[in-house]
Amino acid sequence: MPHFTMDYSANLDRTVDFDALCRVVHAEVLKTGLFEVGAVRVRAIRCEAYAIADLLAENAFIDMSFRIGEGRSEDDKRRTGEAIFQAVTKHLDTLFQTPHFALTLEIREIDPALSWKKNAIHPRLRKKNS
């Protein structure tokens, strides 16, 4: 962990560089110092079918979900969420200049008793950094 997912309305394809946005989020996650680089996953998922608000074709959304393992304080989670939300908001500034865009972020803690992981990236990066 952490896994950061952005579901977005397909009509944003022509205005948002999602590769760049994923890298913005990735950098902010690492800046917190709370997560190992080998654990960070950021992805954007295009939603073809959606119905937003009053159904205007211009309406668009990005819904961000950040799933993290347990062990961080409420303050750490809040500061992390605020930093990510601020960086994404800044990156998408032009979208907020129209009355057709909605951005959301939710952080969820994963129950370790119900989460299984196997990661071959961690050993490589840990060895490289030692």
C-alpha positions as CSV (number, residue, x, y, z in Angstrom):
1,M,0.0,0.0,0.0
2,P,-0.8,2.8,-0.7
3,H,-3.1,2.5,-3.7
4,F,-4.4,5.7,-5.3
5,T,-7.1,5.5,-7.9
6,M,-8.7,8.2,-10.0
7,D,-12.0,7.4,-11.7
8,Y,-12.7,10.1,-14.3
9,S,-15.3,11.0,-16.8
10,A,-14.2,10.2,-20.4
11,N,-14.9,13.7,-21.5
12,L,-11.7,14.8,-19.7
13,D,-9.5,13.0,-22.1
14,R,-9.0,16.0,-24.3
15,T,-8.2,18.4,-21.4
16,V,-6.3,16.4,-18.8
17,D,-2.9,14.7,-19.1
18,F,-3.6,11.8,-16.8
19,D,0.0,10.5,-17.0
20,A,1.2,13.9,-15.7
21,L,-1.5,13.9,-13.0
22,C,-0.6,10.5,-11.8
23,R,3.0,11.7,-11.4
24,V,1.8,14.8,-9.5
25,V,0.0,12.5,-7.0
26,H,2.9,10.0,-6.8
27,A,5.3,12.9,-5.9
28,E,2.9,14.2,-3.2
29,V,2.5,10.7,-1.7
30,L,6.3,10.3,-1.5
31,K,6.8,13.8,-0.1
32,T,4.8,12.8,3.1
33,G,7.6,10.4,4.1
34,L,4.9,8.0,5.3
35,F,5.2,5.4,2.5
36,E,7.9,3.3,0.9
37,V,8.5,4.0,-2.8
38,G,8.0,0.3,-3.7
39,A,4.5,0.4,-2.3
40,V,3.1,3.4,-4.1
41,R,0.6,2.7,-6.9
42,V,-1.2,5.6,-8.7
43,R,-3.6,5.0,-11.5
44,A,-6.4,6.7,-13.5
45,I,-9.4,4.8,-14.7
46,R,-11.5,6.2,-17.6
47,C,-15.3,5.9,-17.1
48,E,-17.1,5.6,-20.4
49,A,-20.6,5.6,-18.8
50,Y,-21.6,8.3,-16.3
51,A,-24.4,10.6,-15.4
52,I,-23.4,13.8,-13.7
53,A,-25.6,16.4,-11.9
54,D,-28.0,18.0,-14.4
55,L,-26.7,15.8,-17.3
56,L,-25.0,18.5,-19.3
57,A,-22.4,17.1,-21.7
58,E,-19.8,19.5,-20.3
59,N,-20.1,18.1,-16.7
60,A,-17.0,16.2,-15.7
61,F,-15.5,14.5,-12.6
62,I,-12.5,13.0,-11.0
63,D,-13.2,10.9,-8.0
64,M,-10.0,10.0,-6.1
65,S,-9.7,7.1,-3.7
66,F,-6.6,6.6,-1.5
67,R,-6.4,3.2,0.2
68,I,-3.7,2.9,2.8
69,G,-2.5,0.4,5.4
70,E,-3.2,1.0,9.0
71,G,-0.7,2.7,11.4
72,R,-0.8,6.4,10.4
73,S,-2.2,9.0,12.8
74,E,-5.4,10.9,12.0
75,D,-3.2,14.0,11.6
76,D,-0.8,12.3,9.2
77,K,-3.8,11.1,7.1
78,R,-5.4,14.6,7.1
79,R,-2.1,16.3,6.1
80,T,-1.6,13.8,3.4
81,G,-5.1,14.2,2.0
82,E,-4.8,18.0,2.1
83,A,-1.4,18.0,0.4
84,I,-2.6,15.7,-2.4
85,F,-5.9,17.6,-2.8
86,Q,-4.1,20.9,-3.0
87,A,-1.6,19.6,-5.6
88,V,-4.3,18.1,-7.8
89,T,-6.4,21.2,-7.5
90,K,-3.5,23.4,-8.6
91,H,-2.7,21.0,-11.5
92,L,-6.3,21.2,-12.7
93,D,-6.8,24.9,-12.0
94,T,-8.3,25.6,-15.5
95,L,-11.1,23.0,-14.9
96,F,-12.3,25.0,-11.9
97,Q,-12.7,28.1,-14.1
98,T,-15.9,26.4,-15.6
99,P,-19.0,25.5,-13.7
100,H,-18.9,21.9,-14.9
101,F,-16.2,20.1,-12.9
102,A,-16.3,18.1,-9.6
103,L,-13.2,16.8,-7.7
104,T,-13.4,14.5,-4.7
105,L,-10.9,12.6,-2.5
106,E,-11.5,10.0,0.1
107,I,-8.8,8.2,2.2
108,R,-9.7,4.7,3.4
109,E,-7.7,2.5,5.8
110,I,-7.4,-1.1,4.8
111,D,-8.1,-3.8,7.4
112,P,-4.9,-5.9,7.6
113,A,-6.8,-9.0,8.5
114,L,-8.5,-8.9,5.1
115,S,-5.6,-7.8,2.9
116,W,-3.1,-10.1,1.2
117,K,0.0,-8.8,-0.5
118,K,3.1,-10.2,-2.3
119,N,5.5,-7.6,-3.7
120,A,8.7,-8.3,-5.6
121,I,9.5,-4.6,-6.0
122,H,10.2,-4.0,-2.3
123,P,13.3,-6.2,-2.1
124,R,14.8,-4.8,-5.3
125,L,14.3,-1.2,-4.1
126,R,15.4,-1.9,-0.5
127,K,18.6,-3.6,-1.8
128,K,19.3,-0.7,-4.1
129,N,18.9,1.8,-1.3
130,S,21.0,0.0,1.3
